[in-house]
Amino acid sequence: MSESTEATTGTAPEKSRLREKGRLMSASEIERTLVRLAHEIVEKNDGSANLGLIGIKRRGVPLAERLGKLIAGIEKRPVDTGVLDINLYRDDLTTTGLRPTVVPGEIGFDVNGRDIVLTDDVLYTGRTVRAAMDALFDHGRPKSVQLLVLIDRGHRELPIQATYTGRTVPTSRREIIEVKLNEIDGQEQVLLVELVD
């Protein structure tokens, strides 16, 4: 989930209220970072035999798919990748509501007994990851769960730490990290923007 949707109110700020401060990563820097992270995943998991990559919808999905292809190239074997939609699990969207309905096979593969790498674009408060953990465990019992984020911007509200981090970018609460990926946005870059009054 793009971190811009996780701004202070939990909804996407209007574009007219954002001012671009700079580009943090270019397309080639994103690619190099993903190559490095793919090697780290393979090393930490002693290969890819028991590995599954799950992207947190939206921008975590293309990141997980790219990493899956990179790891498959390194290990010479396919890697399961899946999608996790956490909208019904978020605690910042509603305080009422029903328990989400889990659809078997929704992720795309069986998570039981697997080493799962949850993938997202930005780690901020930790609430998205907490919701992803709730959703994931409704689907089964993985052997282990690791977290990979392209950008860690700090300001945690929950005790959540990424296992793999592309880049750590200290930010103020008025700043927002915008990750743009070709698969979703038709462009490839990471921007630092600021909310303006």
Buried (B, 14 or more C-beta within 10 A) or exposed (E): BBBBBBBEEEEEBEEEEBEEEEEBBEBEBBBEBBBEBBEBBBEBBEEBEBBBBBBBBBBBBBBBBBBBBBBBEBBEEEBBBBBBBBEBBBEEEEEEEEEBEBEEEBBEBBBEEBBBBBBBBBBBBBBBBBBBBBBBEEBBEBEEBBBBBBBBBEBBEEEBEBBBBBBEBEBEEEBBBBBBBEEBBEEBBBBBBBBEE
